[in-house]
Amino acid sequence: MTTTTAAHPAAPGPGTGSGTDSGPVVSFRNVTKSYGQVRAVDGLSLELHPGETVALLGPNGAGKSSTLDLLLGLRPADSGSVSLFGTTPREAIAAGRVGAMLQSGGLMEEVTVRELVTLGCALHPRPYPVEEVLHRAGVADIAGRTVNKLSGGQEQRVRFALATAGRCDLIVLDEPTTGMDVTSRQAFWATMREQAAQGRTVLFATHYLEEADAIADRVLVLNKGRLLADGTAAEIKAKAGARKIAFDLDPVDLDGPVDETVLRALPALTAFERHGATVKLQSSDADATVHALYALGVYPRNLEVAGLGLEQAFIALTEAEETSR
């Protein structure tokens, strides 16, 4: 399945993308979903609100795709409840309030881009003009090309056009920039910022953690179907606890009294790397680590202490979760 649109032009749906609903856009309440012995979603509770741009992160098998399937009404929950705009996912979708760009499913191949987008607009209860959709998605210049002649990045932009063919209040994107070049990715996210600025809620799952760091004003981290962290990118980094420490040592020291074994014994270390005379550490207590380093009687040059990047924080959180189980 590539997009979610309504097939009933007369379907009700008062939403305008202005974020005027009093309740949450999305609500999961203690939701579970299993496939055989595998618990894909495990007691998940969360809410999304109008105008938020939310990144959904997690390692492979974390439950991201299952969560999106439940949100879009593609699969039923085993227990708990999922609601969109205070109603069921299917009702919200039929009203044209949700647009989705998913990885699964294909596009009709023996039609042109314009014909496919025209169909998407015709099926939506609150469509945008076809030309506007083509230009916003960056596919106006390939509108006459048949879908089977498109590159992977071009197909992604067509999927985006279909997901935004009408005035939706919630846009759901699953790995939306896969296959896009840098310029296309930048243009795509500029459009998404515009959508959020108009009061729409944007939820996207991605493996490009730099995108989540730069784009999202809220980050959800899933692992084994459970919500591991929920906050801004800065809060997620802080939650990981560790900080980065980097410095250079005199090779004489490294080959003498302060060898790698001694450095690995510094307090509070959670990670260690050495590349020649450059040492890179992660520490859960940077002050204690640096104090102990100086106590060794060496002088670290180019000393830097900084917070983790989102990718490093993500790895630290998921590894800590795995260790605690």
Secondary structure, 3 states (H helix, E strand, C coil): CCCCCCCCCCCCCCCCCCCCCCCCCEEEEEEEEEECCEEEEEEEEEEECCCCEEEEECCCCCCHHHHHHHHCCCCCCCEEEEEECCECHHHHHHCCCEEEECCCCCCCCCCEHHHHHHHHHHHCCCECCHHHHHHHCCCHHHCCCEHHHCCHHHHHHHHHHHHCCECCCEEEEECCCCCCCHHHHHHHHHHHHHHHHCCCEEEEECCCHHHHHHHCCEEEEEECCEEEEEECHHHHHHHHCCEEEEEECCHHHHCCCCCHHHHHCCCCEEEEEEECCEEEEEECCHHHHHHHHHHCCCCCEEEEEEECCHHHHHHHHHHHHHHHC
